[in-house]
Amino acid sequence: MELSHWQERIDLAAAFRSAARLN
């Protein structure tokens, strides 16, 4: 299982959501 990869994707999605909320 590659949780590290998933975690990186979740972090990216979270950052994207944060940016969308700020915009």
Backbone as CSV, one residue per row, in Angstrom:
resi,resn,N_x,N_y,N_z,CA_x,CA_y,CA_z,C_x,C_y,C_z
1,MET,0.848,-1.212,0.000,0.000,0.000,0.000,0.873,1.248,0.000
2,GLU,0.475,2.223,-0.787,1.259,3.468,-0.845,0.456,4.619,-0.251
3,LEU,0.500,4.717,1.053,-0.259,5.783,1.723,0.442,7.127,1.551
4,SER,1.764,7.065,1.434,2.533,8.305,1.294,2.047,9.072,0.061
5,HIS,1.877,8.343,-1.030,1.435,8.984,-2.266,0.052,9.601,-2.077
6,TRP,-0.818,8.840,-1.434,-2.187,9.340,-1.202,-2.152,10.572,-0.329
7,GLN,-1.320,10.535,0.710,-1.233,11.676,1.625,-0.778,12.925,0.852
8,GLU,0.149,12.741,-0.057,0.644,13.893,-0.830,-0.483,14.469,-1.670
9,ARG,-1.303,13.581,-2.216,-2.417,14.045,-3.072,-3.440,14.762,-2.206
10,ILE,-3.691,14.241,-1.026,-4.668,14.874,-0.129,-4.164,16.261,0.265
11,ASP,-2.867,16.362,0.519,-2.287,17.651,0.900,-2.465,18.647,-0.248
12,LEU,-2.255,18.187,-1.461,-2.381,19.064,-2.619,-3.839,19.506,-2.759
13,ALA,-4.754,18.571,-2.598,-6.187,18.895,-2.710,-6.576,19.887,-1.620
14,ALA,-6.044,19.689,-0.430,-6.365,20.592,0.685,-5.851,21.996,0.363
15,ALA,-4.662,22.080,-0.164,-4.084,23.389,-0.502,-4.924,24.045,-1.601
16,PHE,-5.349,23.257,-2.558,-6.161,23.792,-3.660,-7.485,24.326,-3.118
17,ARG,-8.079,23.574,-2.195,-9.371,23.992,-1.612,-9.160,25.272,-0.813
18,SER,-8.074,25.330,-0.096,-7.788,26.524,0.722,-7.649,27.743,-0.203
19,ALA,-6.957,27.555,-1.299,-6.748,28.668,-2.241,-8.093,29.075,-2.857
20,ALA,-8.902,28.108,-3.189,-10.205,28.408,-3.802,-11.067,29.187,-2.802
21,ARG,-10.951,28.836,-1.533,-11.768,29.518,-0.513,-11.252,30.947,-0.330
22,LEU,-9.945,31.115,-0.435,-9.368,32.444,-0.232,-9.697,33.344,-1.416
23,ASN,-9.724,32.758,-2.597,-10.005,33.553,-3.801,-11.450,34.007,-3.787
